Amino acid sequence: MPRVVVDVMLKPEILDPQGQAVANALPRLGVEDVASVRIGRRIEIDFTGEPDLDRAREIADKLLANPVIEDFTVRLVEAAEPAEARS
């Protein structure tokens, strides 16, 4: 069954101290080729019936994201979407 995924990110002009901390730590791990890191949130919504993207946008706008400092995207994915490969 499809699910709705809401990705919330700080707007580009907003400083991201958590992302900056990760970016600053990468050279200590031997990673030198990363210019910047931004940290966000992924929220998955399963509706009892058909997925409702308009309803999900309303939920994101009113509850999940702060529109002053954050942007969000809403998309439909398969519920069993595989995770990215990890080593």
N, C-alpha and C positions, 0 to 999 in steps of 0.2 A: 504494500500500500504506500502511495506517495506521502511524503511529509513535507512540511514547510520549514525552511531554514531561514532564520534571520541572522545576518552578520552585522554586528555593530562595531564601528571604528570611530576613533576620535577624528574630528575634521583635520585636514592637513595643516591648518594654521595653529592648531592647539598642540602645545608641547606634550610629549609622551614620556614622562620620567621612567616608567617601567620599561618601555622599549629602549630608551637610552641606556638604562642599566644593563640590559641584555647586550646591546651593541658594544658597550664598553668592556664587557666580560669576554666577548668572543676572541679577541687577540690572545688572552690567557689560555684559550683552548687551541690556539694555533690557527684560528680562522682570521685571515687578513683581508679577504675580498668582499666583505659585507659593508655597504655604505651606510645603511640605516636599518632600524627595526621598529615596527609599529605593532603594538599589542591591541587586540580586540576581543570580542566575545562572539560565540556562536550559540544561538538558541534554536532548539528544534521543537516544533509544535506539531503534534498529531491531533487532527480533528476526528471526531467520532464518525462523521460522514465524509463527504468529498472535501478535499483541502480547499480552503477559501483564502485566496491570496489577498483580496481586498480586506477581509477581516484581520488577517495577519498583519497587514500594513497598519491598520488602525491600532492593533495591540502594540506593535512596535513603536508607533508614533506617540501613543499615550502612556505606555508603561515601560517598555524595554530600553528605549534610547532617550537621551537628553538632547532634544533638537538644537539647543544652543551650542553644544560642543561636540555632538556626535552625528554621524551619518549612518544610515542603515540601508541594507539591501534585503529584499525578500525573494526567495526562489523556491521552486519545487524540486525535490530530489526523491529518488527511490529510497524507501526506508532502510534497505540493506546496502546503502552506498558504502563501498569498502573504504577503510581508512588508508591513508597514504602509507606506502611501504616504509618500514623503519628498520634500521640496521642494529 
